[in-house]
Every structure is written in structure tokens, then in C-alpha cells.
Amino acid sequence: MNSNSQSANADTYSQRWADIVGTAIALLTLTLPVFVIAHYSSSNLENNQQPLIQNLQGSKD
């Protein structure tokens, strides 16, 4: 009987650990792409605005 209860504790611990790791992977999967897209989008907007303004000013002359 003792071996059965030890096995049940190990299974519960393994299941809890799997839940924690799965939750961490899910959160990374959902949040990391958003941060990466936001980071590269903001840098692209700053770089793209200057040439557009220069082109508009050049066409008015």
C-alpha cells in the first residue's frame, strides 16, 4: 500500500509540473510574438517617416 501512495504522489507532482511548464509555454507563445511585432513595427515606422517627409517636400519644390 505504501508503494501505491508514493506512486500517486509522484504522479500528482509530475502532473503539476507539466501544468506549470505548459502554462509557461502557452504564455510565451501568446505574448512573445506581440512584443516582437511591436518592437520591429515601431522601429520601422520611425525609419519610414523621414524619407516620406523628404519626398513630399521635394515634390512641392
N, C-alpha and C positions, 0 to 999 in steps of 0.2 A: 504494500500500500504506500509506503514511503516513496518508492521509485515512481509511482504514478503521480503523486502530488508534486514531486520535483520536476517531472516532465511537464506538468500543467503550468508550473511557474515559468519554466524556460520558454514554453510556447507563448505565454502571455507577454513575457519580456520581449521576445522576438517580434511578436505582433505589434507591440507598442513602438519598438524601434523602427519597424517597417513603416508604420503610420507617420512617424516623425520625419523620416527620410523622404517618404512620398510627398508629404505636405511641403517640405522644403523644395523639392524638385518642382512641384506644381507652382509654387510661388515664384521661383526663379524663371520658370517658363513663361509665366504671365507678365512679370514685371520687367525682366531684363530687356526684351525687345522694345518695350515702350521707352525705356531710358536711352537705349542705343539710338533709336529713331529720333527721339527728341534732341539728343546731343548732336547728331550729324545734321539734322534739319536746321537747327539754329545756326550752326557754323556755315551752312550753305546759303542761308538767307543773308547773312552778313556779307559774304563774299559776292553774292549775285547782285546786291543792291547797288554797289558802287559803279560797275560797268553800265547798268541800265540808266543811271542818272547821267553819266557822262555821255552816253549815246543820245539821250533826249536833249541835252544841252547842245550837243554838236549838231543835231538836226535843225535846231532853231536858228542857228547862225547862218 
